[in-house]
């Protein structure tokens, strides 16, 4: 997939929904692929490869290949550290991977498609801000 100026960063949960046959995810992702807007964090690639079940290898690798994979760089890591500190001061402890995925979306100017809305306090980057907005 070609890099685009704008797109959607697909969180691991939505990718798994697609790979496990959830209808909303299939419809949603096919639209993104048609528009060349499907992005995937290298961290989600790790999570998908680490968590795939026997017999899912081919489908998982094919899924990854049709997404634009966003690698980490200094800007993303620095943003993740800033976000972590900001919320830690407020008494909210975020997971490392979530900070890095959220920072990837912010730095790359992408919206984040996730069902795990509570994991991401930076609501302006979320595609869906309320559970009722999530398709299917």
C-alpha positions in Angstrom: 0.0 0.0 0.0 1.2 3.5 -0.8 1.8 6.1 1.9 -1.0 8.7 1.9 -1.2 12.1 3.6 -4.2 11.1 5.7 -5.5 7.8 6.8 -6.6 5.6 9.6 -4.3 3.7 12.1 -5.9 0.4 12.7 -5.5 -0.7 16.3 -4.8 -4.4 17.0 -8.3 -5.1 18.3 -9.9 -4.0 15.0 -7.3 -6.0 13.0 -8.1 -9.1 15.1 -11.8 -8.6 14.6 -11.2 -8.6 10.8 -9.0 -11.7 11.0 -11.7 -13.5 13.1 -14.5 -12.6 10.6 -16.4 -9.8 12.4 -18.6 -8.2 9.7 -18.1 -4.6 10.7 -14.4 -4.9 10.5 -14.5 -6.5 7.0 -16.7 -3.7 5.7 -14.7 -1.0 7.4 -11.3 -2.3 6.3 -12.2 -3.0 2.7 -13.3 0.7 2.4 -9.9 1.8 3.8 -8.0 -0.5 1.5 -10.0 0.8 -1.5 -9.0 4.4 -0.5 -5.4 3.4 0.4 -5.9 4.8 3.9 -5.2 1.7 6.0 -2.2 2.1 8.3 -0.9 -0.3 10.9 1.6 0.4 13.7 4.7 -1.8 13.7 3.6 -2.5 17.3 0.3 -3.9 16.1 2.3 -6.0 13.6 4.2 -7.5 16.6 1.0 -8.1 18.5 -0.7 -9.8 15.6 2.3 -12.0 14.8 2.8 -12.9 18.5 -0.9 -13.7 19.1 -2.0 -15.5 16.0 -3.4 -18.9 16.3 -2.4 -22.0 14.4 -3.6 -21.7 10.8 -3.8 -17.9 10.9 -0.3 -17.3 9.6 -1.2 -16.7 5.9 -4.2 -14.5 6.6 -2.3 -12.5 9.2 0.6 -11.8 6.9 -1.7 -11.0 4.0 -3.5 -8.5 6.2 -0.3 -6.8 7.2 0.9 -6.6 3.6 -2.1 -4.6 2.5 -1.6 -2.0 5.2 0.9 0.8 5.2 3.1 -0.1 8.3 4.1 2.9 10.4 7.5 2.4 12.0 8.6 4.1 15.2 11.0 7.0 15.1 12.4 9.5 17.5 9.4 11.9 17.1 6.9 9.2 17.9 8.9 7.9 20.9 9.3 11.5 22.3 5.6 12.2 21.9 4.7 8.9 23.7 6.9 9.9 26.6 5.3 13.3 26.8 1.8 11.8 26.7 2.7 9.2 29.4 4.1 11.9 31.7 1.1 14.1 31.2 -1.4 11.5 32.2 0.8 10.0 35.0 0.7 13.5 36.7 -3.1 13.1 36.6 -3.0 9.7 38.2 -3.6 7.8 35.0 -1.1 5.1 34.1 -1.1 4.2 30.4 0.4 1.0 28.9 3.6 1.5 26.9 2.2 0.1 23.6 -0.9 2.2 23.9 1.2 5.4 24.4 3.3 4.5 21.3 0.3 3.7 19.1 -1.5 6.9 20.2 1.7 8.9 19.5 2.1 7.2 16.1 -1.4 8.4 15.2 -0.8 11.9 16.5 2.6 12.4 14.9 1.5 11.0 11.5 -1.8 12.9 11.5 -3.9 9.8 11.5 -7.1 8.9 13.2 -7.0 5.8 15.4 -9.7 3.1 14.8 -10.0 1.1 18.1 -12.7 -0.5 20.2 -10.5 0.1 23.3 -11.5 3.7 23.6 -10.7 3.8 27.4 -7.0 3.0 26.6 -6.6 6.3 24.6 -7.3 9.5 26.6 -6.3 11.7 23.6 -9.8 11.6 22.2 -9.1 14.0 19.3 -7.1 11.2 17.5 -9.9 8.6 17.9 -12.0 7.8 14.9 -14.8 6.6 17.3 -15.0 8.5 20.5 -18.0 6.7 22.1 -18.8 2.9 22.0 -22.1 3.7 20.3 -20.1 5.1 17.3 -18.3 1.8 16.6 -19.9 0.0 13.7 -21.5 -3.4 14.2 
